[in-house]
Amino acid sequence: MKAREIALLIFIVCAGLVLTQSYKGNLNWSWDWGDWDTPFFGPSHEFTAQESKVIDAPLPGELVVDNSHGDVDIQAAADGRLTVILEKKAYRRSEAEARTAAEELRLTSERRGESLVLSTNRDVFKKKRFVTNFRITVPAGLAVDVRTSYGLVRVSQTGKTSIENSHGGVTASDIRGALTSRNTYEDVSVSDVASDCEVECHHGAATVVRVKGRVQVKNTYGQLRVEEAGGDVSLDGSHTEIVGLKLAGAVKAETTYRDITLTDVGSATVVGHHSGVEVSGCRGSLDITDTYGRLKVQNIQGGLAVHGQSLEVIGRAFTGPENSISTTYQNIDLADFSGKTTVTTSHGNVTLQPAVLAGDLEVQADYAAIRLLWPAGARNPFEARTNNGDIRWNLSVRPDLDQKNGSSLLKAFSTEQGKPRVVLNTTYADIVVEEQGPSGTEKF
């Protein structure tokens, strides 16, 4: 690394430290940049004051909190009253200046139609070095709309709820209507929502539990977990680990460079890029698109469709009427399946252990060895062909045709009519057929 690159890196790190400490009130500036009005590296004085207000009847249909740089805590009141406590922190060059600023900062309230808007008069100050924390009690089920930054939003037992918090966390519980939440750089935790839930969280973890309606979550550079949703679920991530558990409706999940895990879901559509995917328990169809990862599926009741590149595929106990698996450069291992199944691959080996041959089984492969474990007692028309490879038929029943002449061709049970067919084709690799043992299917 060159000397000027090192110097630039040191400057960036120092600048970040200085700005962070300035925001926390540990450093101050000697020139006028709005909020930063005290001597550079000089002392910062804090003064805290508090004021409260009781909102008289008639109570609003919606409470709007318009805050900046501070926490907002809204809880249901046992007595059904609407009360507001505002904690004001002012930072100035002297204690006297901080006291004056805190005393001049006021709680404001304004009725706009059915809404009551709570805020402060901070906009009248040229120097806005304040932290304002709201603690509010409301009648249970009141609709709320919260907008703040650089603080924590916590709401409980509210009605329809909307939250927007830049650079802050969100905790919402027992929401008795629909919930919408957007935040960045901190975590969001949502539980027990009576209707639909929409969450957008960037650079933080998002956890959503027990939602009766539809769930839509968007997350980047974090973790995303959704449990027990009654409606359809959409999980949209980038560099995000996704976990879904006990999701009753249709699920759509997409991410990049992190894993996706779904357990006990309805039908599902999964899109991954350089992602590992694991699905266990799917009551409907499952459609997966992924590249450069590993796919493991188990207990799939609907059809299975896999569209992969450089994707390893391991499947167990999928019983849908039709299945299609396509990938390259990685192995395919399928067991305990039924229904029509088509496998397309190249440069990766294929192992097949069907539970029964209830539908056509076809493999089209290049540069891929195929191993088929034949169900005991099955008599289905069979045909296998390989160029520049061998076919090894290890069943006790002799084949109808076993031909070798540059390419190998083998047929068996050719006289069986009206039964699903088995067709295996590959190049530059062997095909092995042997009877299944009594041990059953390997699980993962």
SEDO-399259 format. One line per 8 residues: their letters; for each residue x, y, z of C-alpha. Coordinates in pm, whole numbers, always signed. Example, Ala and Ser with C-alpha at 12.3 -4.5 7.8 and 13.67 -1.06 7.14 Angstrom:
2
AS = +1230 -450 +780; +1367 -106 +714
This chain:
444
MKAREIAL = +0 +0 +0; +138 +342 -98; +211 +611 +161; -67 +842 +37; -319 +554 +52; -218 +487 +413; -256 +857 +495; -601 +868 +335
LIFIVCAG = -711 +562 +531; -591 +717 +860; -775 +1040 +776; -1101 +856 +707; -1079 +657 +1032; -1000 +968 +1239; -1278 +1166 +1075; -1528 +890 +1156
LVLTQSYK = -1416 +878 +1520; -1440 +1255 +1556; -1789 +1276 +1407; -1911 +987 +1624; -1778 +1141 +1944; -1917 +1480 +1847; -2265 +1336 +1806; -2238 +1170 +2149
GNLNWSWD = -2149 +1507 +2300; -1788 +1422 +2382; -1638 +1660 +2127; -1736 +2007 +2011; -1652 +2237 +1723; -1528 +2599 +1728; -1687 +2692 +1395; -2056 +2719 +1325
WGDWDTPF = -2199 +2405 +1159; -2555 +2425 +1283; -2560 +2190 +1582; -2184 +2187 +1636; -2114 +2525 +1799; -1870 +2466 +2085; -1489 +2475 +2092; -1317 +2186 +1917
FGPSHEFT = -1217 +1926 +2178; -1367 +2157 +2440; -1605 +2053 +2719; -1967 +1968 +2637; -2232 +2039 +2899; -2560 +1848 +2918; -2880 +1960 +3085; -3188 +1740 +3113
AQESKVID = -3540 +1868 +3168; -3884 +1711 +3151; -4238 +1820 +3079; -4565 +1630 +3063; -4913 +1674 +2923; -5248 +1499 +2954; -5461 +1502 +2640; -5822 +1573 +2725
APLPGELV = -6129 +1436 +2548; -6227 +1406 +2275; -5937 +1169 +2211; -5797 +1149 +1858; -5850 +859 +1619; -5475 +852 +1547; -5165 +966 +1732; -4875 +1100 +1523
VDNSHGDV = -4533 +1146 +1685; -4288 +1354 +1481; -3954 +1335 +1659; -3583 +1359 +1576; -3279 +1223 +1761; -3453 +1038 +2040; -3651 +741 +2169; -4026 +697 +2140
DIQAAADG = -4203 +461 +2382; -4579 +409 +2342; -4767 +172 +2573; -5132 +110 +2649; -5261 +282 +2963; -5456 +85 +3221; -5685 +385 +3278; -5734 +450 +2904
RLTVILEK = -5586 +801 +2924; -5350 +964 +2675; -5051 +1115 +2855; -4720 +1244 +2722; -4386 +1282 +2900; -4108 +1454 +2707; -3750 +1420 +2829; -3529 +1695 +2682
KAYRRSEA = -3149 +1683 +2675; -2959 +1987 +2553; -2583 +2005 +2484; -2406 +2343 +2488; -2070 +2509 +2565; -2174 +2588 +2923; -2420 +2447 +3173; -2614 +2772 +3175
EARTAAEE = -2654 +2765 +2796; -2762 +2398 +2809; -3020 +2477 +3081; -3162 +2771 +2883; -3185 +2566 +2563; -3361 +2277 +2740; -3612 +2513 +2903; -3686 +2686 +2572
LRLTSERR = -3739 +2355 +2391; -4111 +2280 +2417; -4356 +1998 +2353; -4605 +2087 +2080; -4940 +1928 +2001; -5172 +2000 +1712; -5499 +1843 +1601; -5526 +1774 +1230
GESLVLST = -5865 +1625 +1153; -5885 +1292 +1335; -5512 +1297 +1417; -5318 +1448 +1706; -4960 +1541 +1613; -4700 +1553 +1890; -4363 +1714 +1824; -4126 +1982 +1955
NRDVFKKK = -4025 +2333 +1851; -3665 +2227 +1779; -3688 +2370 +1427; -3679 +2725 +1565; -3332 +2666 +1708; -3027 +2740 +1497; -2821 +2501 +1711; -3011 +2172 +1729
RFVTNFRI = -2794 +1977 +1970; -3086 +1805 +2142; -3201 +1455 +2228; -3576 +1429 +2282; -3731 +1115 +2430; -4109 +1060 +2430; -4284 +832 +2679; -4652 +808 +2593
TVPAGLAV = -4946 +606 +2727; -5254 +566 +2506; -5588 +386 +2508; -5531 +27 +2393; -5587 -13 +2018; -5522 +352 +1925; -5369 +394 +1578; -5019 +545 +1591
DVRTSYGL = -4772 +687 +1339; -4414 +736 +1463; -4128 +913 +1285; -3793 +955 +1454; -3418 +895 +1418; -3115 +792 +1623; -3320 +626 +1894; -3533 +326 +1987
VRVSQTGK = -3902 +301 +1901; -4104 +72 +2126; -4479 +26 +2085; -4721 -218 +2245; -5099 -278 +2237; -5159 -17 +1970; -5395 -38 +1673; -5287 +23 +1315
TSIENSHG = -4921 +120 +1351; -4669 +288 +1121; -4306 +339 +1223; -4021 +509 +1040; -3689 +525 +1223; -3367 +609 +1043; -3059 +497 +1238; -3258 +332 +1517
GVTASDIR = -3414 +10 +1641; -3779 -95 +1657; -3967 -319 +1900; -4338 -376 +1837; -4563 -621 +2021; -4934 -701 +2050; -5030 -482 +1755; -5408 -490 +1711
GALTSRNT = -5409 -381 +1349; -5173 -373 +1051; -4807 -283 +1109; -4562 -102 +880; -4204 -48 +997; -3896 +94 +825; -3557 +139 +990; -3182 +117 +931
YEDVSVSD = -2863 +25 +1118; -3040 -136 +1415; -3254 -444 +1477; -3631 -473 +1450; -3839 -716 +1656; -4209 -768 +1587; -4447 -1007 +1764; -4822 -1073 +1774
VASDCEVE = -4972 -870 +1492; -5346 -906 +1433; -5336 -814 +1063; -5080 -766 +785; -4718 -682 +861; -4466 -502 +639; -4106 -454 +758; -3807 -297 +587
CHHGAATV = -3477 -314 +773; -3128 -243 +640; -2799 -330 +814; -2980 -492 +1105; -3159 -811 +1207; -3534 -845 +1149; -3744 -1087 +1356; -4118 -1124 +1296
VRVKGRVQ = -4322 -1371 +1505; -4692 -1458 +1515; -4862 -1255 +1245; -5219 -1344 +1152; -5213 -1176 +811; -4973 -1132 +523; -4602 -1074 +593; -4361 -880 +373
VKNTYGQL = -4004 -826 +490; -3714 -664 +308; -3367 -682 +459; -3011 -611 +347; -2682 -704 +516; -2843 -864 +819; -3053 -1158 +936; -3421 -1219 +869
RVEEAGGD = -3640 -1458 +1068; -4016 -1507 +1036; -4216 -1753 +1246; -4586 -1842 +1257; -4751 -1638 +984; -5110 -1699 +880; -5099 -1535 +536; -4865 -1531 +239
VSLDGSHT = -4504 -1440 +313; -4253 -1246 +100; -3891 -1241 +220; -3659 -1024 +11; -3295 -1010 +112; -2951 -914 -13; -2649 -1050 +176; -2913 -1165 +426
EIVGLKLA = -2962 -1497 +603; -3329 -1600 +582; -3512 -1835 +818; -3884 -1915 +787; -4074 -2144 +1026; -4442 -2247 +1042; -4567 -2033 +754; -4920 -2125 +652
GAVKAETT = -4944 -1944 +320; -4740 -1927 +3; -4379 -1823 +61; -4140 -1634 -165; -3781 -1601 -41; -3482 -1449 -219; -3132 -1356 -107; -2767 -1345 -213
YRDITLTD = -2450 -1493 -59; -2630 -1616 +255; -2838 -1924 +341; -3214 -1976 +319; -3385 -2220 +558; -3759 -2292 +541; -3939 -2535 +774; -4308 -2629 +771
VGSATVVG = -4434 -2395 +499; -4702 -2386 +231; -4603 -2371 -133; -4270 -2192 -177; -4063 -2014 -440; -3695 -1971 -349; -3431 -1773 -537; -3071 -1781 -419
HHSGVEVS = -2745 -1651 -558; -2437 -1822 -412; -2669 -1944 -134; -2723 -2263 +57; -3091 -2362 +65; -3266 -2607 +298; -3640 -2677 +289; -3795 -2928 +529
GCRGSLDI = -4170 -2974 +520; -4352 -2807 +228; -4726 -2867 +193; -4743 -2743 -166; -4518 -2711 -467; -4157 -2600 -430; -3971 -2404 -698; -3602 -2329 -641
TDTYGRLK = -3353 -2130 -847; -2997 -2112 -716; -2635 -2094 -823; -2307 -2199 -660; -2462 -2346 -348; -2606 -2657 -187; -2974 -2751 -188; -3132 -2991 +62
VQNIQGGL = -3506 -3065 +46; -3713 -3308 +251; -4082 -3392 +294; -4216 -3202 -6; -4582 -3282 -78; -4620 -3089 -404; -4413 -3087 -720; -4043 -3005 -697
AVHGQSLE = -3871 -2786 -958; -3501 -2704 -931; -3317 -2469 -1168; -2949 -2465 -1074; -2600 -2395 -1193; -2305 -2540 -1001; -2565 -2644 -744; -2546 -2963 -538
VIGRAFTG = -2894 -3115 -494; -2995 -3354 -215; -3363 -3455 -202; -3551 -3683 +35; -3919 -3778 +53; -4076 -3560 -215; -4407 -3704 -330; -4548 -3456 -580
PENSISTT = -4692 -3570 -913; -4415 -3412 -1119; -4056 -3317 -1042; -3785 -3151 -1247; -3422 -3107 -1141; -3158 -2933 -1349; -2804 -2838 -1249; -2438 -2853 -1355
YQNIDLAD = -2096 -2939 -1211; -2234 -3076 -882; -2386 -3405 -770; -2755 -3494 -749; -2874 -3737 -480; -3248 -3815 -474; -3424 -4073 -258; -3773 -4179 -146
FSGKTTVT = -3953 -3995 -426; -4241 -4078 -657; -4419 -3917 -948; -4283 -3822 -1285; -3923 -3709 -1240; -3687 -3552 -1494; -3319 -3489 -1422; -3093 -3282 -1647
TSHGNVTL = -2728 -3235 -1557; -2368 -3230 -1673; -2030 -3280 -1506; -2183 -3416 -1185; -2289 -3761 -1071; -2650 -3872 -1019; -2781 -4113 -753; -3149 -4213 -764
QPAVLAGD = -3344 -4418 -510; -3716 -4390 -592; -3972 -4514 -340; -4188 -4645 -625; -4186 -4598 -1000; -4524 -4424 -1012; -4427 -4188 -1293; -4176 -4173 -1575
LEVQADYA = -3814 -4139 -1461; -3579 -3977 -1710; -3218 -3861 -1683; -3042 -3660 -1955; -2678 -3613 -1861; -2333 -3539 -2002; -2006 -3637 -1839; -2207 -3770 -1543
AIRLLWPA = -2219 -4115 -1385; -2567 -4247 -1298; -2649 -4489 -1017; -3007 -4616 -991; -3129 -4820 -693; -3415 -5021 -840; -3728 -5067 -623; -3760 -5432 -522
GARNPFEA = -4009 -5621 -739; -4067 -5336 -986; -4112 -5435 -1353; -4109 -5108 -1546; -3982 -5062 -1902; -3616 -4964 -1878; -3371 -4819 -2129; -3017 -4692 -2067
RTNNGDIR = -2764 -4551 -2309; -2411 -4413 -2266; -2143 -4303 -2508; -1788 -4392 -2407; -1905 -4558 -2088; -2035 -4891 -1953; -2376 -5004 -1828; -2374 -5244 -1532
WNLSVRPD = -2705 -5424 -1477; -2691 -5586 -1133; -3048 -5716 -1110; -3128 -6088 -1106; -3360 -6049 -1408; -3167 -6066 -1734; -3200 -5763 -1968; -3381 -5790 -2300
LDQKNGSS = -3095 -5620 -2485; -2735 -5554 -2386; -2544 -5399 -2674; -2193 -5256 -2678; -2043 -5099 -2989; -1867 -4771 -2907; -2179 -4675 -2720; -2367 -4899 -2477
LLKAFSTE = -2741 -4968 -2490; -2939 -5179 -2246; -3313 -5254 -2230; -3519 -5450 -1980; -3886 -5527 -1909; -3965 -5416 -2264; -4289 -5615 -2280; -4442 -5437 -1982
QGKPRVVL = -4710 -5210 -2121; -4889 -4912 -1966; -4635 -4865 -1687; -4412 -4560 -1625; -4083 -4583 -1814; -3725 -4539 -1692; -3484 -4378 -1941; -3122 -4300 -1851
NTTYADIV = -2880 -4126 -2091; -2526 -3999 -2034; -2186 -3958 -2199; -1830 -4041 -2095; -1946 -4207 -1774; -2100 -4532 -1646; -2457 -4627 -1558; -2510 -4868 -1269
VEEQGPSG = -2845 -5030 -1181; -2880 -5235 -863; -3159 -5346 -636; -3247 -5144 -328; -3153 -5289 +6; -3392 -5322 +304; -3231 -5045 +509; -3456 -4768 +377
TEKF = -3378 -4413 +283; -3093 -4212 +425; -3207 -3890 +596; -3025 -3562 +634
